[in-house]
Amino acid sequence: MNDEFCKVTRKKWIMRNKCMSNEQKKLHKDSPESAEVDEETFLRRLTTLRERMTDSEYFAQALVTLGEALIKLKTICQTRDNNPKRLVCFGIGSFTRSYQALHQLAFILCTQKHFSIKEAIFFDPVFRKCEKSILQRLDCLVMSDNCEAKYEADIQTLFYLPHCPNCLTNNLLWRNWRRKHLKNMILINNSFESLSCSKPERLLRLDSNYILDIMSYAVELPLEDDYEVNNVFNDLSVHIFPPANLPQEGSEIWQEKEPPAYKDVEMISAEDFAKLSIN
């Protein structure tokens, strides 16, 4: 998506705004007309927060949990080096406006550094121009198109989806619905176990059918939430999919299926994103 902002007349804006969903309106508010941030000041603030994050008990325990997950994968897969080769982050939010998103960004950047992950890719439809610029200055890539988290794990990949809608995790699993791809996924997101207890299965099937189908084959390691700031890392877990746990090739579960389709979910679709001229 190019970085030029197409101005519209007030009449056209009103007509288009009437047809927008709440999520689209949220996107539209993040236009360049909104107040930008001083990038240098923000980067200094982020550096300080990253130093605090590295010294925090939460981060230390999270590294232990991630280490346990990697050891399980290494033992089961019998590979020499099973550290993630790529980091992909979806839906972290507007980190220059949200303290939760800012702390989550500090966490995943510290995690990237700890595991020496060279390639880091981010996407959120609500990113503003300044946020894209900040990520690029941190040597991170920002996706220009909204793939709706349908991203293939062709190499060992750490996926970070903090407090994202279930449909994004569902899309990610659909795109990687093969043994050879699932084994490459290390997923930090909302707890599968908590999700399964949240409401009846018939309702969960509306946006979480792939999550429900893979749950019994996944290994879930909860991330204990003792962070100093509330409502930042609650109910997150590390999920892995060891090949020894997965059904064999040729099993009925791996039959090719149509892409997931949703109604009334909290997700900005690729179609909606493409319609909006937003930086």
DADAPE-V295142 format. One record per residue. N is the residue number from 1. RES is the residue in three letters. D_FIRST is the distance of its C-alpha to the first C-alpha in whole Angstrom. Layout:
N/RES/D_FIRST, N/RES/D_FIRST
//
This chain:
1/MET/0, 2/ASN/4, 3/ASP/7, 4/GLU/9, 5/PHE/11, 6/CYS/12, 7/LYS/16, 8/VAL/18, 9/THR/22, 10/ARG/23, 11/LYS/25, 12/LYS/21, 13/TRP/20, 14/ILE/23, 15/MET/23, 16/ARG/20, 17/ASN/21, 18/LYS/24, 19/CYS/22, 20/MET/20, 21/SER/21, 22/ASN/22, 23/GLU/19, 24/GLN/16, 25/LYS/18, 26/LYS/18, 27/LEU/14, 28/HIS/15, 29/LYS/18, 30/ASP/15, 31/SER/14, 32/PRO/15, 33/GLU/18, 34/SER/19, 35/ALA/21, 36/GLU/19, 37/VAL/21, 38/ASP/23, 39/GLU/22, 40/GLU/25, 41/THR/27, 42/PHE/25, 43/LEU/25, 44/ARG/28, 45/ARG/29, 46/LEU/27, 47/THR/29, 48/THR/32, 49/LEU/31, 50/ARG/30, 51/GLU/34, 52/ARG/35, 53/MET/33, 54/THR/34, 55/ASP/38, 56/SER/37, 57/GLU/39, 58/TYR/37, 59/PHE/35, 60/ALA/38, 61/GLN/38, 62/ALA/35, 63/LEU/35, 64/VAL/39, 65/THR/37, 66/LEU/34, 67/GLY/37, 68/GLU/39, 69/ALA/36, 70/LEU/36, 71/ILE/39, 72/LYS/39, 73/LEU/37, 74/LYS/39, 75/THR/42, 76/ILE/41, 77/CYS/39, 78/GLN/41, 79/THR/39, 80/ARG/39, 81/ASP/36, 82/ASN/34, 83/ASN/32, 84/PRO/28, 85/LYS/26, 86/ARG/23, 87/LEU/22, 88/VAL/19, 89/CYS/18, 90/PHE/17, 91/GLY/17, 92/ILE/19, 93/GLY/18, 94/SER/18, 95/PHE/20, 96/THR/21, 97/ARG/22, 98/SER/24, 99/TYR/27, 100/GLN/26, 101/ALA/23, 102/LEU/24, 103/HIS/27, 104/GLN/25, 105/LEU/23, 106/ALA/26, 107/PHE/28, 108/ILE/25, 109/LEU/25, 110/CYS/28, 111/THR/28, 112/GLN/26, 113/LYS/29, 114/HIS/32, 115/PHE/31, 116/SER/29, 117/ILE/26, 118/LYS/24, 119/GLU/21, 120/ALA/19, 121/ILE/16, 122/PHE/14, 123/PHE/12, 124/ASP/13, 125/PRO/11, 126/VAL/13, 127/PHE/12, 128/ARG/12, 129/LYS/11, 130/CYS/15, 131/GLU/15, 132/LYS/12, 133/SER/14, 134/ILE/17, 135/LEU/16, 136/GLN/15, 137/ARG/19, 138/LEU/20, 139/ASP/19, 140/CYS/17, 141/LEU/14, 142/VAL/11, 143/MET/9, 144/SER/5, 145/ASP/6, 146/ASN/9, 147/CYS/12, 148/GLU/15, 149/ALA/17, 150/LYS/18, 151/TYR/18, 152/GLU/21, 153/ALA/23, 154/ASP/24, 155/ILE/26, 156/GLN/27, 157/THR/25, 158/LEU/25, 159/PHE/23, 160/TYR/23, 161/LEU/22, 162/PRO/24, 163/HIS/25, 164/CYS/22, 165/PRO/23, 166/ASN/25, 167/CYS/23, 168/LEU/20, 169/THR/23, 170/ASN/25, 171/ASN/21, 172/LEU/22, 173/LEU/25, 174/TRP/25, 175/ARG/22, 176/ASN/25, 177/TRP/28, 178/ARG/30, 179/ARG/33, 180/LYS/31, 181/HIS/28, 182/LEU/29, 183/LYS/32, 184/ASN/29, 185/MET/27, 186/ILE/28, 187/LEU/27, 188/ILE/27, 189/ASN/27, 190/ASN/29, 191/SER/32, 192/PHE/33, 193/GLU/37, 194/SER/36, 195/LEU/34, 196/SER/36, 197/CYS/39, 198/SER/37, 199/LYS/37, 200/PRO/39, 201/GLU/38, 202/ARG/37, 203/LEU/35, 204/LEU/33, 205/ARG/33, 206/LEU/30, 207/ASP/27, 208/SER/29, 209/ASN/31, 210/TYR/30, 211/ILE/30, 212/LEU/34, 213/ASP/34, 214/ILE/34, 215/MET/35, 216/SER/39, 217/TYR/38, 218/ALA/36, 219/VAL/37, 220/GLU/36, 221/LEU/37, 222/PRO/36, 223/LEU/35, 224/GLU/38, 225/ASP/37, 226/ASP/39, 227/TYR/36, 228/GLU/37, 229/VAL/35, 230/ASN/35, 231/ASN/32, 232/VAL/30, 233/PHE/31, 234/ASN/33, 235/ASP/33, 236/LEU/31, 237/SER/32, 238/VAL/32, 239/HIS/32, 240/ILE/33, 241/PHE/34, 242/PRO/36, 243/PRO/37, 244/ALA/41, 245/ASN/40, 246/LEU/38, 247/PRO/39, 248/GLN/40, 249/GLU/38, 250/GLY/39, 251/SER/40, 252/GLU/39, 253/ILE/36, 254/TRP/34, 255/GLN/34, 256/GLU/31, 257/LYS/29, 258/GLU/27, 259/PRO/23, 260/PRO/24, 261/ALA/24, 262/TYR/24, 263/LYS/25, 264/ASP/25, 265/VAL/24, 266/GLU/22, 267/MET/18, 268/ILE/15, 269/SER/14, 270/ALA/11, 271/GLU/13, 272/ASP/13, 273/PHE/9, 274/ALA/8, 275/LYS/11, 276/LEU/10, 277/SER/9, 278/ILE/9, 279/ASN/8
//
